[in-house]
């Protein structure tokens, strides 16, 4: 099956690695103009280069910023005020309280991992 997204714009958050990068690559392969997001310009540039190597004719742009903050989200909205497709692949990791967590066999410290 071929999906034609050539008339669509997509934003994929957390798209510099992992599932987000794979989704961005797939959308680019389907013809969408894809906005790559990441925390640093270097990571965004690396992701764009990776997709360009694997997807002929990929239409990409990038926005760097921490989308876990209000400022980062506002920066993205200012740069890309409209989109057809939004994929949220952003992960926010926050350590709360103790540095131990339950496991099947007891407790483990994040330092022992």
C-alpha positions in Angstrom: 0.0 0.0 0.0 1.3 3.5 -0.8 0.1 6.5 1.2 0.5 9.8 -0.5 1.2 12.6 2.1 2.8 15.0 -0.4 0.2 17.7 0.3 0.7 17.4 4.1 2.9 18.9 6.8 3.9 16.9 9.8 5.5 17.7 13.2 7.1 14.8 15.0 8.2 15.6 18.5 11.2 13.7 19.9 12.2 12.8 16.4 16.0 12.8 16.7 16.2 9.1 17.7 14.3 5.9 18.2 10.6 5.6 17.4 10.3 9.3 16.7 13.0 9.2 14.1 11.4 6.1 12.5 8.0 7.8 12.4 9.6 10.9 10.8 11.4 8.8 8.2 8.1 7.0 7.4 6.2 10.2 7.0 9.0 11.7 4.8 9.0 8.5 2.7 5.2 9.0 2.2 5.9 12.5 0.9 5.0 14.7 3.8 7.1 17.8 4.7 8.3 16.8 8.2 9.5 19.0 11.0 12.1 17.3 13.1 12.3 18.4 16.7 14.9 17.9 19.3 16.6 19.6 22.2 19.8 20.7 20.4 20.5 22.0 16.9 23.2 19.3 16.5 20.8 16.5 17.3 18.2 17.9 14.9 20.8 18.3 12.1 22.0 14.7 12.7 18.4 13.4 12.4 17.8 15.4 9.2 21.0 14.1 7.7 20.0 10.5 8.6 16.6 10.8 7.0 18.1 12.5 3.8 20.5 9.5 3.5 17.7 7.0 3.6 14.7 8.8 2.0 15.2 10.2 -1.5 13.6 13.6 -2.0 12.8 14.0 1.7 11.3 17.4 2.6 12.5 18.3 6.1 13.0 21.2 8.4 14.0 21.3 12.0 13.3 23.1 15.2 15.5 22.8 18.3 14.2 23.4 21.7 13.1 21.8 24.9 9.4 21.0 24.3 9.0 20.0 27.9 9.1 23.7 28.7 6.6 26.4 28.0 9.3 28.4 26.2 10.3 25.5 24.0 6.7 24.8 23.0 6.0 28.5 22.2 9.2 28.5 20.1 7.9 25.5 18.1 4.5 27.1 17.6 6.1 30.4 16.5 8.2 28.5 13.9 5.5 26.1 12.7 2.0 27.7 13.5 0.1 25.1 11.4 0.4 21.4 10.7 -1.7 18.6 9.3 -0.2 15.8 11.3 1.1 15.9 14.9 2.9 12.9 16.3 3.9 13.3 20.0 6.9 11.0 20.5 8.4 13.2 23.1 9.6 11.6 26.4 9.9 13.6 29.6 11.9 11.9 32.3 11.8 13.3 35.7 13.3 11.8 38.8 11.0 12.2 41.9 11.8 11.5 45.5 14.1 8.6 46.3 16.7 7.3 43.8 15.4 3.7 44.4 12.5 2.0 42.6 10.7 -1.3 43.1 11.8 -4.4 41.0 10.6 -8.0 41.0 13.3 -9.0 43.4 13.2 -6.0 45.8 14.6 -2.5 45.3 17.3 -1.2 43.0 19.2 2.0 43.1 19.6 4.1 40.0 23.3 4.2 40.8 23.6 0.4 40.6 22.3 0.2 37.1 
